[in-house]
Amino acid sequence: MENNYYPFFNLPLLYAYNALEPFIDEKTMYLHHDKHLQTYIDNLNAILKDQPKLQKLSLEQLIKIAGNLPKKLQISIRNNAGGVYNHRFFFQGIAPPIEKEPEGKLIQKINCQFGSFHNFKVEFKKSALSVFGSGYTWLVSNRCKLKMITTSNQNCPLEQGLFPILTIDVWEHAYYLKHYNVRSGYVDDWFKIVDWNQAEQNFLGISLHKSI
Protein backbone atom coordinates (compact mmCIF):
# COMPACT_ATOMS: atom_id res chain seq x y z
CA MET A 1 0.00 0.00 0.00
CA GLU A 2 1.25 3.48 -0.86
CA ASN A 3 0.18 6.81 0.55
CA ASN A 4 2.15 9.56 -1.19
CA TYR A 5 -0.54 12.26 -1.35
CA TYR A 6 -2.63 14.24 1.10
CA PRO A 7 -4.23 13.18 3.37
CA PHE A 8 -1.38 11.10 4.73
CA PHE A 9 -1.85 8.20 7.12
CA ASN A 10 0.50 5.92 8.97
CA LEU A 11 1.34 2.85 6.93
CA PRO A 12 1.73 -0.32 9.02
CA LEU A 13 5.16 -1.77 9.53
CA LEU A 14 6.04 -4.76 7.36
CA TYR A 15 6.99 -6.72 10.48
CA ALA A 16 5.88 -7.02 14.11
CA TYR A 17 7.11 -4.47 16.66
CA ASN A 18 9.19 -7.17 18.35
CA ALA A 19 10.54 -8.70 15.13
CA LEU A 20 13.85 -6.85 15.33
CA GLU A 21 14.75 -7.93 18.85
CA PRO A 22 17.26 -8.11 20.39
CA PHE A 23 18.69 -5.40 18.14
CA ILE A 24 15.80 -2.93 18.45
CA ASP A 25 13.33 -3.52 21.24
CA GLU A 26 9.56 -3.75 20.85
CA LYS A 27 8.73 -0.63 22.87
CA THR A 28 11.14 1.52 20.86
CA MET A 29 9.62 0.32 17.59
CA TYR A 30 6.10 1.01 18.84
CA LEU A 31 6.90 4.49 20.10
CA HIS A 32 9.02 5.36 17.08
CA HIS A 33 6.40 4.28 14.54
CA ASP A 34 3.08 4.87 16.28
CA LYS A 35 3.98 8.03 18.17
CA HIS A 36 6.91 9.89 16.59
CA LEU A 37 6.04 9.18 12.95
CA GLN A 38 2.34 9.69 13.62
CA THR A 39 3.06 13.16 14.98
CA TYR A 40 4.82 14.17 11.75
CA ILE A 41 1.90 12.81 9.73
CA ASP A 42 -0.64 14.71 11.85
CA ASN A 43 1.39 17.92 11.61
CA LEU A 44 1.78 17.62 7.83
CA ASN A 45 -1.94 17.03 7.32
CA ALA A 46 -2.74 20.05 9.49
CA ILE A 47 -0.35 22.25 7.48
CA LEU A 48 -1.79 21.12 4.14
CA LYS A 49 -5.42 21.39 5.22
CA ASP A 50 -5.62 25.00 4.04
CA GLN A 51 -3.15 24.64 1.16
CA PRO A 52 -5.15 23.13 -1.76
CA LYS A 53 -2.35 23.64 -4.28
CA LEU A 54 0.15 21.81 -2.10
CA GLN A 55 -2.34 19.00 -1.51
CA LYS A 56 -1.91 18.01 -5.14
CA LEU A 57 1.82 17.38 -4.71
CA SER A 58 3.34 14.07 -3.71
CA LEU A 59 5.36 13.71 -0.52
CA GLU A 60 8.57 13.71 -2.57
CA GLN A 61 7.50 16.83 -4.50
CA LEU A 62 6.72 18.66 -1.27
CA ILE A 63 10.23 17.98 -0.03
CA LYS A 64 11.87 19.05 -3.29
CA ILE A 65 10.07 22.41 -3.43
CA ALA A 66 10.29 23.19 0.28
CA GLY A 67 13.15 25.63 -0.22
CA ASN A 68 11.06 27.71 -2.65
CA LEU A 69 8.09 28.16 -0.35
CA PRO A 70 7.42 31.21 1.85
CA LYS A 71 9.59 31.10 4.99
CA LYS A 72 6.84 29.99 7.37
CA LEU A 73 5.73 27.16 5.10
CA GLN A 74 9.28 26.31 4.10
CA ILE A 75 10.33 25.33 7.61
CA SER A 76 7.16 23.46 8.52
CA ILE A 77 7.00 21.52 5.24
CA ARG A 78 10.70 20.64 5.37
CA ASN A 79 10.43 19.42 8.96
CA ASN A 80 7.20 17.47 8.67
CA ALA A 81 7.24 16.17 5.08
CA GLY A 82 10.85 15.23 5.72
CA GLY A 83 9.84 13.59 8.99
CA VAL A 84 7.29 11.42 7.21
CA TYR A 85 9.54 10.47 4.29
CA ASN A 86 12.67 9.87 6.37
CA HIS A 87 10.90 7.68 8.90
CA ARG A 88 9.14 5.64 6.24
CA PHE A 89 12.42 5.13 4.40
CA PHE A 90 14.17 4.11 7.61
CA PHE A 91 11.48 1.60 8.62
CA GLN A 92 11.38 0.09 5.13
CA GLY A 93 15.14 -0.32 5.19
CA ILE A 94 15.29 -2.63 8.20
CA ALA A 95 13.94 -6.15 8.66
CA PRO A 96 14.32 -9.24 10.85
CA PRO A 97 17.90 -10.49 10.41
CA ILE A 98 18.73 -13.41 8.15
CA GLU A 99 21.87 -15.52 8.23
CA LYS A 100 23.09 -14.53 4.80
CA GLU A 101 25.80 -12.25 3.53
CA PRO A 102 24.43 -9.37 1.42
CA GLU A 103 24.97 -9.68 -2.31
CA GLY A 104 23.91 -8.04 -5.54
CA LYS A 105 24.84 -5.06 -7.69
CA LEU A 106 24.76 -2.62 -4.79
CA ILE A 107 27.25 -4.66 -2.79
CA GLN A 108 29.45 -4.93 -5.88
CA LYS A 109 29.33 -1.14 -6.22
CA ILE A 110 30.10 -0.71 -2.53
CA ASN A 111 33.07 -3.08 -2.72
CA CYS A 112 34.38 -1.31 -5.81
CA GLN A 113 34.02 2.21 -4.46
CA PHE A 114 34.92 1.69 -0.78
CA GLY A 115 37.45 -1.12 -1.23
CA SER A 116 35.44 -3.67 0.73
CA PHE A 117 32.16 -4.13 2.54
CA HIS A 118 34.05 -3.90 5.84
CA ASN A 119 35.54 -0.54 4.88
CA PHE A 120 32.08 0.70 3.96
CA LYS A 121 30.68 -0.30 7.35
CA VAL A 122 33.55 1.43 9.15
CA GLU A 123 33.03 4.66 7.20
CA PHE A 124 29.25 4.55 7.55
CA LYS A 125 29.53 4.11 11.30
CA LYS A 126 31.95 7.06 11.52
CA SER A 127 29.45 9.13 9.60
CA ALA A 128 26.56 8.10 11.87
CA LEU A 129 28.60 8.95 14.97
CA SER A 130 29.58 12.32 13.51
CA VAL A 131 26.00 13.64 13.43
CA PHE A 132 25.78 16.32 16.09
CA GLY A 133 22.42 16.15 17.82
CA SER A 134 19.55 14.71 15.80
CA GLY A 135 19.60 13.59 12.18
CA TYR A 136 20.46 10.80 9.77
CA THR A 137 23.32 9.27 7.85
CA TRP A 138 22.48 8.23 4.29
CA LEU A 139 23.96 6.25 1.46
CA VAL A 140 22.86 8.03 -1.70
CA SER A 141 23.55 8.03 -5.41
CA ASN A 142 25.07 11.22 -6.73
CA ARG A 143 26.19 11.61 -10.35
CA CYS A 144 26.87 7.92 -10.91
CA LYS A 145 28.68 7.50 -7.59
CA LEU A 146 27.70 6.33 -4.14
CA LYS A 147 28.08 8.96 -1.47
CA MET A 148 27.62 9.11 2.30
CA ILE A 149 25.97 12.22 3.65
CA THR A 150 24.49 13.36 6.93
CA THR A 151 21.38 15.47 7.35
CA SER A 152 20.28 17.31 10.47
CA ASN A 153 16.85 17.14 12.03
CA GLN A 154 14.39 15.97 9.31
CA ASN A 155 16.20 17.40 6.30
CA CYS A 156 16.10 15.01 3.36
CA PRO A 157 18.52 14.20 0.50
CA LEU A 158 15.70 14.63 -2.02
CA GLU A 159 15.90 18.38 -1.52
CA GLN A 160 19.53 18.21 -2.69
CA GLY A 161 18.61 16.23 -5.80
CA LEU A 162 20.15 13.04 -4.40
CA PHE A 163 18.74 9.50 -4.60
CA PRO A 164 18.50 7.74 -1.20
CA ILE A 165 19.53 4.09 -0.97
CA LEU A 166 19.98 3.46 2.74
CA THR A 167 19.62 5.42 5.97
CA ILE A 168 20.04 5.18 9.72
CA ASP A 169 17.99 7.39 12.02
CA VAL A 170 20.26 8.67 14.78
CA TRP A 171 17.71 10.72 16.70
CA GLU A 172 17.96 9.53 20.30
CA HIS A 173 14.36 8.31 20.30
CA ALA A 174 15.48 5.62 17.82
CA TYR A 175 17.73 3.93 20.39
CA TYR A 176 17.61 5.56 23.84
CA LEU A 177 15.49 2.95 25.63
CA LYS A 178 18.07 0.25 24.94
CA HIS A 179 21.35 2.04 24.37
CA TYR A 180 20.78 5.24 26.37
CA ASN A 181 23.26 7.76 24.98
CA VAL A 182 25.65 5.16 23.48
CA ARG A 183 24.99 5.63 19.79
CA SER A 184 27.87 3.36 18.79
CA GLY A 185 26.12 0.24 20.11
CA TYR A 186 22.95 1.19 18.30
CA VAL A 187 24.79 1.55 14.98
CA ASP A 188 26.35 -1.88 15.43
CA ASP A 189 22.92 -3.39 16.12
CA TRP A 190 21.39 -1.55 13.16
CA PHE A 191 23.86 -3.16 10.78
CA LYS A 192 22.50 -6.55 11.85
CA ILE A 193 18.96 -5.67 10.69
CA VAL A 194 19.64 -3.74 7.48
CA ASP A 195 17.38 -5.06 4.72
CA TRP A 196 19.94 -5.35 1.95
CA ASN A 197 17.29 -6.69 -0.42
CA GLN A 198 15.39 -3.41 -0.03
CA ALA A 199 18.58 -1.40 -0.43
CA GLU A 200 19.27 -3.34 -3.63
CA GLN A 201 15.80 -2.50 -4.92
CA ASN A 202 16.36 1.17 -4.10
CA PHE A 203 19.69 1.07 -5.93
CA LEU A 204 18.29 -0.66 -9.00
CA GLY A 205 15.29 1.67 -9.01
CA ILE A 206 17.56 4.65 -9.42
CA SER A 207 18.84 3.25 -12.70
CA LEU A 208 15.34 3.63 -14.13
CA HIS A 209 15.75 7.39 -13.83
CA LYS A 210 19.46 7.77 -14.25
CA SER A 211 22.43 5.66 -15.21
CA ILE A 212 24.47 4.43 -12.27
N, C-alpha and C positions, 0 to 999 in steps of 0.2 A: 504494500500500500504506500502511495506517495501523497504528500500534502505540501505542495510547494507554493500554494497561493492562499491569500486571505479568504476566509478565516483559518488560522493555523490551529492545529490541535496536536496533542502529544502522542506520537506514534509509539506503540508498545515496543519494548525491547525484543530482540530476536532470541532471547534466552532468559532463563529464570534469574531473579535477583541474586540467588545464591550460587549460580552456575560457575562463577569465576573464582570461588573460594578454593584454596586459601589465599589467593593472590589479591583479590578485592573482596571485601566482606559484604554480606547481604545488606546490612543496614546502610552502608555507604552507597551501594548501587540504588537502593530505594530512594534515599534522600537526594542523591545526585540527579536521578532521572525524574522522579515524581514531584520533587519540590523545587530544586534549582532550575532545571530545564523548564518546568511548568511555569515558573515565574517569568522567564524570558518570553515564553509564548503568550502569556496573559498580557504582559506589558506591550508586546508588539501588536497584538490585536487591538488593544486600547488606543495605541498611537495611530493605527491605520483606520480606525472606526470613522473618523471624520476626514479621511484623505482618499476620496474615491479614485483619483488618478493613480495613487500609489497602490491601491488595492489590486489593480490590474497587473502589477509586476510580480514576477516570481521572487522567491526568497533570494536567489542568487543575484537577480537584477537589482533588488533593493540594496544589497551589499555593494555592488559595483558602482551604483550612482550615489551612494551615501555622501561622498565628498563634495558633490555638486548641489546638495540640498541646502536650504537656509540653515543657519547655524544651529538653531534649536532642534530642528528635525534631524540635522546631520548627526549630532551626538546620540540622540535617542535611537535612531535607526541603526547606526553603526553598532551601538552597544547591544541592542535587543535582537535585531536580525542576525548579527554576528553570534550572539549567544545561542540562538536557536540552531543556526547552521553548524557552528563549531561543536556543540554538544552532540548533535545528531551524527556528525562525522566521526567524532570520538567513539560514541557508543557502537556505531556500525563497524568500527575498525578493531574491535576486540571481541573475543569469543572464548568459550571453554577450550583449554589447552589440549593439543593432540601431540602424541609422541611421533613427530615427523619433522624432519628438517625442512625449512622453507625452500621452495624451488620455483623456477619459472623465469620469464624474461626480466622481471623486476630485479630478482636476486642476481641475475647475470649482469644487469646494468650496475647494480650496487657493487658487486665484486670488481667490475671493470673500473668504476670511477673512484671507489674508496680503497681499492687494493685487496680487500677481503670483507666478508660479512662481519667478522670480529672487529675490524677497524671501524666499520660503519657504526656498530653498536657503541663502541667507545666514544666516537665523535658525537653520536646522537645523545648519549647520556650527558656528556659535557655541555651540550647545547641546552638540554632540559634543566640542568642544574644552574645554568647561567641566567635563567629568567629571573629578574628581580621582581619580587612580589608575585602578582597573579598573571597568568598567560598560558601560552602554548609553545611547544616546539613542533615544527612541521617538516616533513619531507615533501618537497614540491618539485614539479617540472618547470624549468625556466629556460627557454630558448634551447631546447634539445638536450639540456643537462639536468641532472638531479641536483637539488640544492637544499640545504638545511637552513631554515629561518626560524626566528622566534617572533611571536606577536604578543603584545601586552593586552591585558584585560580581555575583551571579546573582539579585538581587531581580527580581520580575516584575510588570508592571502588572496582571495578573489578580488579584493579591492586593489591589489597591486598587479592584477593581471596574471597571477600565477595559478598553477593547476595543482591542488592538494592531492597527495597520495596517501599520507599517513600522518597522524598527529597524536600527541600525548597532552592531556589536560593537566597542567601543573598548578591550578588553583588549589589551595589547601583543602577545600571541601572534597576534592577528589581522593584524598588519601589520609586525612588527619585522624580519623577514628582508629585506624590501624597503625599508621606510621608516625603519628603526631607531627612533629616538624622535620622529620628525617626524610627528605624528598628522595635521597639516593636509594633507599630501600624500596620505595614505591616505584621508581623507574626500573629497578631490577625486576620487580614483580610484574610490571606492565609488559616487559619484553616476553614474559612467559605466556601472555594471553593475547598477543598481537595476532590478528586474523590476517595472515599473509595471503590467503586466497582472496580476501576482499581488497587488500592492497594491490595485488596483481590485477584485479579487475579495474581498479581505479587507474592504474598505470596504463593498461591496454586501452581503456576508454579514452584516455587523452589522445591517443594516436588517431582516433576518429576525427579529431578536430585539428590536430597538428602533428607533424612528423616528430617522432622522438629519436 
